[in-house]
Amino acid sequence: MDLLDALRRPEGKTLEFKRDLSSPEGFLRTVVAFANTAGGIVLVGVEDGTRRVRGVAKPLVLEERAANLISDSISPRLLPDIELLSYRKTNVLAVQVFPSGARPHFLTRAGIEAGTYVRVGSTNRHADV
C-alpha cells in the first residue's frame, strides 16, 4: 500500500485515520463497517483532521493487539491484511479490510442487531434490518 498516496486523500468511504488504539471501539466499528460495505483501509498513527503522521509506539505490539482485537471482537471471523508501513523515523499500522462475502459482520459483544455497521461517506452507521 502506498502511504503517501493515502495521506493525500481525505477520510471517506474507504479510508479512515486513527491516532492510536487507546479506545478501540471506534476502530472496531470502522473495520466492521468496511467489511459490510466496500472495504477500506484504517491507518493507525495518523491524526484525523490534519493527516499528520504521529506514528505508533511499539509497532509489533500494536500489530498483534489489532489482530487480537479483530479476531476476538468481530463475528463472523474477519481476516484483514495488517501491515506496518515505515514513514520517516516511525511506523504506521495499516489495516486493509476487504468487502466480505460472509456479511453481515458485527461486534460480538453487542450482537448482530446492535453491533452491525455500514460505511456512509466518512462515517460508520448502524445498519438497519
N, C-alpha and C positions, 0 to 999 in steps of 0.2 A: 504494500500500500504506500502511496506517495503522501507523506505527512505534509509537505509544503503545499501541495495542491489542496489538501483538505483544510489547511489553515486559512487559505484564501477565500473559502466558501463560508457563508453564514450557516448557523444551525438551521435545520429544515427537516423535511420528511425522512431523510436518510442519514442525517449527521447530527450528533449530539456531543457537546463538550461537558466534561465534569472535572472540577478542580481536583477532587480526591474521592475516596470511597468512605469517608468518615461517617456518612449517613447513607447506607447502601440502598435504602428503599427506592429512591428516585432512579438510581442506576438499574435496579431490577425491573422497575416499571418500564423503563425505556427498552431494555432487552426484550421483554415480553411483547411490547408494542411493535418493535421492529420485526420480530418473528411472526406476528399475526398480520402484518401489513406488507410492506415492500422490502423488508430487510433494511440494514443500515450499519453505521459504524459509530461506536462510542469511543471518544478519545479521553482518557483519564490523564490528568496532568495539564489540562488546558482550561483557562478561565472562560466562563460563558460569554459575557458581553464583549470583552476586549480581545479574545482569542490569544491572549498572552500565554506562552508556554511556561508553566511553573515547573514542570517535570514531576517525577514521583520519587519518593524516598524508598529505599529497599525494593527495587523493581521486581526481583524474583519472588519476594514475599507477597507483593501486591498481585502479581500474576497468579500465584497459587490461591490467594484469597478470592480473587474474582472468579476463578474456575470453580472453587468450592461454593461460593455464593450462588452461582448459576445452577450448579448441579443439585445443591441442597434445597433451593428455594423455588424452582420453577418446574411445573408439570405440564404436559409430558416432558421427558428429558430433552434438553436442548444442547446442541454441540456447536457453539460458535468458534470461529478462529480467534485465538488470543495471541497477540504478539507484542513484543517490546520494540519500540522504534527509537533509535538514537536521534537526539536533537541537541546540537552543540555539546555541552558537557553534562547533559542529563538524559533521561528517558521518558517516553510517553507510552502508556499502555493503550493499545488499540484492540477493541473487541468488535469483530465483524460478525454480524448476525445475518443469516440468510433467511429469505421468506420460507416458512416451514410448510411442509405437506402434512404435518401432524397437528394442524391448528384445531381448536384454539389452545394456545399456551396460557398459563395463568400462574399467579403467585400461590403456591401450595397452601400456605397458612391462611390465606384469605378465601380460598375456594374458587370454584370456576365462575360463579356469578359475580362476586365482588372483586376477584383478582385478575380478570381478563381485561387487557388494554389494547388499544389500537393507536396508530400514529395519525394525527391530523395536523398537517403543517409541521411546526416545530414543537407540538405539544402531545402529551400522552392523555388519552381519554378513555374512560370506562367504555367497554364495548356493550352494546345492548344485546338482548336475547337474539 
